[in-house]
């Protein structure tokens, strides 16, 4: 059965396009980590059975990029000394999360210490792509246990716990006005009145956390505000597939 010439050209173009897409290497999916409530260390996860990857996260900077495990199931654990000499270290699972196929991701590790269960880690995963957090913007995360109302450059935004909001950099200014009030037992309290500096051609992550309790102050009301700048160049937009962009006329 003979096909018209234009049908053959279209079929050839589609085959070439599929072949080109199949040959393109898949972009590796990565995540970076940051700790709230104190630095988190000695964490491990596996890229493959018997191939652990050590993760270290501080509260002042983003960690280096880590590769996503196959399938996206991210299980953090710690190793403790074996019960018997000569045995392998025991594995203590701490937390798990799932990472999708796109990325990159921001993994927030919230460390705490329970009197009964001991050290614990809560994991929160956020889309950290340039579409979600573009250049010249500040993304503010509220990791306080209290609901927060932000006022940034005159824009007011309510921010519940474990949520974020995006604010554009102010035009022609080296800092953005920043205020934060917190909902407490006796009403709203203004706790933060401090401009946040901005740097051109960056994106800024602002982390709001509660002051860590101490024996002398078990229920502190103060907050910490941490600024983390990302200087990574924004990737170029994807190139169009030239093999299927043009179809010859019959």
C-alpha positions in Angstrom: 0.0 0.0 0.0 1.5 3.3 -1.1 1.5 6.3 1.2 1.3 9.9 0.0 4.6 11.7 0.1 3.5 14.1 2.8 2.5 11.2 5.1 5.9 9.6 4.6 7.7 12.9 5.5 5.6 13.3 8.6 6.2 9.7 9.7 10.0 10.1 9.2 10.0 13.3 11.2 8.2 11.7 14.1 10.6 8.7 14.1 13.6 11.0 14.0 12.2 13.1 16.9 11.5 10.0 19.0 15.0 8.6 18.3 16.6 11.9 19.3 14.6 12.1 22.6 15.6 8.5 23.4 19.3 9.2 22.9 19.3 12.3 25.1 20.6 11.5 28.6 18.2 11.9 31.4 18.9 14.9 33.6 19.9 13.7 37.1 17.4 14.7 39.9 19.1 16.2 42.9 18.1 17.7 46.3 19.8 20.0 48.7 19.2 19.9 52.5 19.0 22.4 55.2 18.4 21.8 59.0 16.0 23.7 61.3 16.0 23.3 65.0 19.7 22.5 65.1 22.3 20.9 62.8 21.6 17.4 61.6 24.4 15.0 61.0 25.3 11.3 60.8 22.3 10.7 58.4 22.5 8.1 55.7 20.5 7.0 52.8 21.1 4.4 50.1 21.5 4.9 46.3 21.7 1.2 46.0 21.8 -1.8 48.4 25.1 -1.5 50.3 25.9 1.9 48.9 25.1 4.5 51.6 25.4 8.2 51.1 26.2 10.4 54.1 24.1 13.6 54.4 25.1 16.6 56.5 22.9 19.7 56.9 23.4 22.9 58.7 21.0 25.8 59.5 22.9 28.6 57.8 23.5 27.3 54.3 22.2 24.8 51.8 24.0 21.5 51.6 25.7 20.3 48.4 23.5 18.6 45.9 22.7 15.0 46.6 21.5 12.5 44.0 17.9 11.2 44.2 17.8 7.5 45.0 16.3 5.4 42.2 12.5 5.4 42.4 12.6 8.6 44.6 12.0 6.8 47.9 14.3 8.7 50.3 14.8 6.9 53.6 17.1 8.5 56.2 18.7 6.3 58.8 21.5 6.3 61.4 23.9 3.5 62.3 24.5 2.6 65.9 27.2 0.3 67.3 26.3 -3.5 67.1 25.0 -5.3 70.1 27.7 -7.9 69.7 31.4 -7.3 68.8 32.0 -8.3 65.2 28.5 -7.7 64.0 27.5 -5.1 61.5 26.2 -1.7 62.9 22.5 -1.7 63.5 20.4 0.5 61.3 17.9 2.9 62.9 15.3 4.4 60.4 14.5 8.0 61.2 12.3 9.5 58.4 11.4 9.0 54.8 10.1 11.1 52.0 9.4 10.8 48.3 11.1 12.8 45.5 9.5 13.1 42.1 11.1 12.9 38.7 11.7 16.6 38.1 13.5 18.5 40.8 15.7 19.9 42.1 14.2 19.7 45.5 14.8 21.4 48.9 14.7 18.9 51.8 14.2 20.4 55.2 15.4 18.3 58.1 13.8 19.3 61.4 15.6 17.7 64.3 14.2 17.3 67.7 14.8 15.2 70.8 12.0 13.3 72.5 12.5 12.2 76.1 11.0 8.7 75.2 12.0 8.0 71.6 15.3 10.0 71.6 16.5 11.9 68.5 14.0 12.4 65.8 14.0 13.9 62.3 11.0 15.3 60.4 11.4 15.6 56.7 9.7 18.2 54.5 10.2 18.3 50.7 9.7 21.4 48.6 10.0 22.1 44.8 13.2 24.1 44.4 13.0 24.5 40.7 13.6 27.9 39.0 10.0 27.9 38.0 8.9 27.6 41.6 11.6 29.9 42.9 12.9 32.3 40.2 15.8 34.6 40.2 15.4 38.0 41.9 12.8 36.6 44.4 12.8 35.8 48.1 11.0 32.6 49.3 10.1 32.9 53.0 9.5 29.7 54.9 7.8 29.7 58.3 9.1 26.8 60.5 7.9 28.4 63.7 5.3 26.5 65.6 3.2 29.7 65.5 1.2 31.2 62.7 3.0 34.2 61.2 1.9 37.3 59.4 4.6 38.9 57.2 4.8 42.4 55.8 7.4 42.6 53.1 7.7 45.8 51.1 4.1 46.8 52.1 2.7 43.4 51.0 0.9 41.5 53.9 0.8 37.7 53.8 -0.4 35.2 56.4 2.0 32.2 56.6 1.0 29.1 58.6 3.6 26.7 59.9 5.6 24.7 57.3 4.5 26.9 54.4 6.3 29.4 52.2 5.5 32.5 50.2 7.4 34.2 47.3 8.2 37.9 47.3 9.9 39.8 44.4 13.1 41.7 45.1 12.4 45.4 45.4 13.4 47.4 42.3 16.4 49.7 42.8 17.0 48.8 46.5 19.6 46.8 48.2 17.3 45.6 51.0 13.6 44.7 51.4 11.5 45.9 54.4 10.7 42.9 56.5 8.3 42.5 59.5 6.9 39.4 61.1 4.2 39.1 63.7 3.4 35.8 65.5 0.2 34.5 66.9 0.7 33.7 70.6 -1.5 33.0 73.7 -2.2 36.7 74.3 -2.7 37.7 70.7 -0.3 38.8 67.9 3.2 39.9 68.8 5.6 41.8 66.5 8.8 39.9 66.8 10.9 40.8 63.7 11.5 44.3 62.3 14.6 43.9 60.3 15.3 44.6 56.6 16.7 41.7 54.6 19.5 42.5 52.2 19.2 41.4 48.6 21.9 40.7 46.0 21.3 41.1 42.3 21.2 38.0 40.1 20.5 35.7 43.0 17.5 34.1 44.7 17.0 34.2 48.4 15.6 31.7 50.9 14.5 33.1 54.2 14.1 30.6 57.0 12.0 31.6 60.1 12.5 29.3 63.1 11.8 29.4 66.9 14.6 29.9 69.3 15.8 26.4 70.5 14.6 25.7 74.1 17.1 25.4 76.9 16.9 24.2 80.5 16.9 27.9 81.6 14.2 28.8 79.0 12.1 25.8 78.1 9.5 27.8 76.2 11.2 30.7 74.4 9.2 33.2 72.4 12.0 34.6 70.3 12.6 33.7 66.7 15.6 33.3 64.3 15.6 34.6 60.7 18.2 33.0 58.5 19.0 34.3 54.9 20.4 31.8 52.4 21.5 33.1 49.0 21.6 30.9 45.9 24.3 32.0 43.4 23.7 29.1 41.0 23.3 30.4 37.5 19.7 30.0 36.2 19.7 27.2 33.6 18.8 28.2 30.0 15.3 27.3 28.7 15.0 23.9 26.9 15.8 23.9 23.2 13.0 23.1 20.8 13.2 19.7 19.0 14.3 20.8 15.6 13.6 17.3 14.1 9.9 17.8 14.4 9.6 21.6 14.3 9.3 21.8 10.5 7.4 19.5 8.2 8.1 19.8 4.4 5.2 20.5 2.2 4.2 18.0 -0.4 
